[in-house]
Amino acid sequence: MPGKGKAPLSGNQLKQQVVALAQKLGLNARTEVKAARRLWGQKRLIDVVVTDGKTGKTLGIECKFQATPGTAEEKVPATIQDISHWPIPGIVVLAGEGFSMNMKGYLMSTGKAVWFDELEEWLRLYFGL
């Protein structure tokens, strides 16, 4: 994986690195942005909302980190479903070696998942930078 020396070590660190990357690209980034309620009624907070100040184009980003195999990955399909109910477009940014091959396959098939080490290229394309 490219850039392993700068790879996040936790979900919170992943979120901070997403914000730093957005700012490096000249984009605005806010964290824990309220966006109505989740499917089951709980308040929805989007991890990071990135906005291009020039165009107003906006993207919501959920950050999911899993260092070792486990059950945390089981929450990701619900996150993918929840994104479809956001008032803005959204993706899930992934990091960590703990996602199973089955989950990696599922995530890539959704078109809504991007590995952190590929995020800069993805953001440049999305925002036309």
Secondary structure as GFF3:
##gff-version 3
##sequence-region A 1 129
A	DSSP	three_ten_helix	4	6	.	.	.	ID=ss1
A	DSSP	alpha_helix	11	24	.	.	.	ID=ss2
A	DSSP	beta_strand	28	37	.	.	.	ID=ss3
A	DSSP	beta_strand	43	51	.	.	.	ID=ss4
A	DSSP	beta_strand	58	65	.	.	.	ID=ss5
A	DSSP	three_ten_helix	72	75	.	.	.	ID=ss6
A	DSSP	alpha_helix	76	83	.	.	.	ID=ss7
A	DSSP	beta_strand	90	95	.	.	.	ID=ss8
A	DSSP	alpha_helix	101	110	.	.	.	ID=ss9
A	DSSP	beta_strand	113	115	.	.	.	ID=ss10
A	DSSP	three_ten_helix	116	118	.	.	.	ID=ss11
A	DSSP	alpha_helix	119	127	.	.	.	ID=ss12
###
